[in-house]
């Protein structure tokens, strides 16, 4: 059941952001953006938070 939640969290990132996210310049901007976005949806440190964060980082476009 835990893996289903992780999968759903990862899919929600892809569904919400079909285009690459523009988060400013550099990887630090993506980390900040994805941390804040994941924390809006899930409790930090949970598998769901990690899945959302990782999915966000994969789609974050860095200048």
Residue, then its C-alpha position, 0 to 999 in steps of 0.5 A: x500500500x505504501x508503494x501505491x502512495x509513492x507511485x501516486x505522488x510521483x504521478x501527481x507531479x507529472x500530471x500537474x506539470x506536463x511542461x518543464x518547471x521554470x524555477x529560476x537559474x541553477x539547481x539551487x532554484x529547483x531544489x528550493x522550488x521542489x522542496x516548497x512544492x512537496x511540503x505543500x502536499x506532504x509531510x517532509x521526510x515521508x516516502x510520499x514527500x520524497x517521491x513528489x520531490x524527486x519527480x519535481x526535480x526530474x522535470x525542473x528546467x534549470x537556466 
